[in-house]
């Protein structure tokens, strides 16, 4: 399946979707999986609590945010792929960080958690057929398709990895 069309998502997600090049999205997600794991494992332990400015997330919190978002987006994808058209609530990322304890967790555990969540999600993503990818629903009051969610998941990780490289490492 090709990149989602603008009617498959709201403009906010274009930033993430446009980060993803052409090619099979499952291959892109699979390659990203190993690249992100290697990058995160190369971060020195002493930088785990580093934030590039006051009020910004630490590296551990960024990884925690990636974990939370991957779970939420994959849940949305699953519901819509299974033809569940119930509207899904949004989430406030800053509230999730405020009410987490990522900074107290072991950095390697966070990296492993992200790795295994993506590994499990890849089984789901690979199982989707063309019809399931066209299905969609409302998330946070906005329409989105399964296909768009695949690209959003990939683009979201790319977005934060770029920020990590530019501002943290």
Secondary structure, DSSP 8 states (H G I E B T S, - for coil): -----GGGS-GGGHHHHTTS-SS-HHHHHHHHHHHHHHHHHTS-GGGTT--SSTTS--HHHHHHHHHHHHHHHHHHHHHHHTT----B----HHHHHHT--GGGS-HHHHHHHHHHHHHHHHHHHHH--HHHHH-EEEETTEEEEHHHHHHHHHHHHHHHHHHIIIII-
